[in-house]
Amino acid sequence: MNQAANPSTETLDRSAARAPAARVATPSAREIDATLNARLRELKTAQLHESFDKQGSFLYLEDFLPRDYTERLIDAVHAVTPAVNRNYLPGHKQGGSVSRHAIDKLAPFIADLYRSEALIKWLETISGDKLQLSPADDPHAYALYFYTRPGDHIGWHYDTSYYEGRRYTMLLGVIDDSSCRLDYELHTHNPEVPDEPGSVQYPPGALVFFDGDKLRHRITPLKANEMRVSLTFEYVTNPNMRPWQRFISNMKDSIAYFGFGQVFRRKAGKNGSV
Ligand SMILES: [Fe+2]
C-alpha cells in the first residue's frame, strides 16, 4: 500500500514553484519565542479560549502565523519533498506524508517552531490543559501532509489519542492552491449539545486547533491541477502509552502515513537491534 513518492511527480508548481528565497539565518529558539510572543499579544486570547470551549474544543483562526514564518514553512516543503511517503487506503485516505524524523533532518525550523515555549504556553491558555511534547518516537509530533494528486483526501475520522491523556492537534496552512475543505462536526460526543457541522478552507498561515478525540473531520478530495500542503503539530497531556495501544498506533502510522521503515526502523534502531 505504501509507495515511495517519485519526487519528479511531486512538482510544486504555480505559487510554490519559485525557488526558496535566500532567507536570513534560521532564527534561534529565543528569536522564535520573541516573534511569536509579539504576534500572540495581538490576539484576544481570553475570548479565543472561550470560543474554543464553546465550540467543543475547536478553534479556527484565518490569520495566525507571521508571514515570514509561513514563507519559511513553504521553503521547508521544498526541502522535504524528496522524503514524501505516499499512501492509499481505499475509501479512507490518499496522499503523502513527511514524518518528524525526516523533518528533523531536512527542515529543522519546523522542529524549533513545534517546541516554541511561547506557542505551547498560548495553546495551554486556549485549551486550559497543561501540554507536553509528543514523545521522540511519535512520527506525528510534527508532520507535513501533501495533497498533490487528484483524489488525495482523508475521510471522516477523529485524531484518536492512543496516549493515556488527551491529544491535541494544531494544523497550519502552508500551501493551498486547491478547492479542498476541512469539513468538521462539533459536539459529536456531547449528548447535551446538537452536532454542529462546519467547513473551512484554511489558507497559508491559518491555524486550526482541536482536541483530537472530540472533532470529527475530513479533508475533501483534491481536484486536477490542484495542490495543498498542511503542517500538523501534536501535543499531549500525558505521553504514556500502554503496549497494546502502542502497537495499534504504530500499525496505523505505518499503513496510513509514513511507511513501516519510518515507524519501525527508528524504534528498532533505538533499541540497538539493527
Ligand atoms: Fe485528522
Boltz pocket constraint, residues with backbone or C-beta under 6 A from the ligand:
constraints:
  - pocket:
      binder: B
      contacts: [[A, 157], [A, 158], [A, 159], [A, 217]]
      max_distance: 6.0
